Amino acid sequence: MVSEIYKSYINNGERPPLYFYRDQNKKEIDLIIHSNNTVYPIEIKKSSAPRDSVKHFSVLKPIAEEPSEEDRFSGAAHLKTEIGTGAVICLSSTVLPIDKKNWYVPAWII
């Protein structure tokens, strides 16, 4: 899946803004697309309706918070980033909502 997404950027003549997240607590996000000051978290699963597949998306919340007074004056205020719609690429038959910001996306669409 990641290579197909990567190739779609390359074929459009763009540098792929793709990242991966893993922390010391073993929380990971398979793919993060960073575009226009927004990050889009993506998980990739082999089942048709994986449970708890977006639970690690919450690690991105600090990047969307308003900067503190200290950060505003230190030059870190520009680091605020929006969190866009998340996706779980899986074997579902159609695009289905998980919650108000995340969707199950069939692998065949990619």
C-alpha positions in Angstrom: 0.0 0.0 0.0 2.7 2.5 0.9 4.6 1.8 -2.3 1.4 2.5 -4.3 0.8 5.8 -2.6 4.5 6.6 -3.0 4.4 5.9 -6.7 1.3 8.0 -7.2 3.2 11.1 -5.9 6.3 10.2 -8.1 4.0 9.8 -11.2 2.6 13.3 -10.6 6.1 14.7 -10.4 5.8 15.4 -6.6 8.1 14.6 -3.7 6.2 12.2 -1.5 5.4 13.8 1.9 5.3 10.4 3.6 6.3 9.6 7.2 6.0 6.8 9.8 5.5 7.2 13.5 6.7 4.9 16.3 7.4 5.9 19.9 9.1 4.2 22.9 5.7 3.0 24.1 5.3 1.0 20.9 2.5 3.2 19.6 2.8 3.5 15.8 1.1 4.9 12.8 1.8 3.1 9.6 1.8 6.2 7.3 1.4 9.9 7.8 1.0 12.1 4.8 2.0 15.8 5.5 0.4 18.2 3.0 -0.4 21.9 3.3 0.3 22.1 7.0 -2.0 19.2 7.7 -1.2 15.6 8.6 -3.3 12.7 7.5 -2.8 9.5 9.6 -3.2 6.1 7.9 -3.2 2.6 9.2 -3.0 -0.5 7.0 -4.7 -3.7 8.1 -5.5 -7.1 6.6 -9.0 -7.5 8.0 -12.3 -6.1 6.7 -13.2 -4.1 9.8 -10.3 -3.9 12.2 -11.1 -2.8 15.7 -9.2 -0.2 17.6 -7.2 0.6 14.5 -7.3 4.4 15.0 -6.4 4.4 18.7 -2.8 5.5 18.1 -3.9 8.5 16.1 -4.3 10.4 19.4 -0.5 10.7 19.7 -0.8 13.5 17.0 -3.1 15.7 19.2 -0.2 17.8 20.7 0.7 19.1 17.2 -2.7 20.7 16.7 -2.9 22.4 20.1 -2.5 26.2 20.4 1.1 27.1 21.3 1.8 28.3 24.8 2.8 31.9 25.5 6.4 30.7 25.9 6.3 28.9 22.5 4.9 32.0 20.8 7.8 34.1 21.9 10.4 31.4 21.3 9.5 31.0 17.6 7.8 27.6 18.0 4.3 28.9 17.2 4.7 28.1 13.6 4.9 24.3 14.5 1.2 24.0 15.0 -0.2 21.6 12.4 -3.8 20.5 11.7 -4.8 16.9 11.9 -6.8 15.9 8.8 -9.1 13.0 8.1 -7.6 9.6 9.0 -7.9 6.4 7.1 -7.7 2.7 7.8 -6.8 1.0 4.5 -8.3 -2.5 4.8 -10.3 -5.2 3.1 -13.7 -3.6 3.5 -16.0 -3.7 0.5 -16.8 0.1 0.6 -15.7 3.3 2.2 -17.2 3.3 5.7 -17.1 5.8 8.6 -15.3 4.8 11.8 -16.1 8.1 13.6 -16.4 11.7 12.6 -12.8 12.1 11.4 -11.7 8.6 10.3 -12.8 6.2 7.6 -12.3 2.6 6.5 -11.0 2.7 3.0 -10.9 -0.5 0.8 -7.5 -1.5 -0.4 -8.7 -1.8 -4.0 -9.4 1.9 -4.2 -5.7 2.6 -3.7 
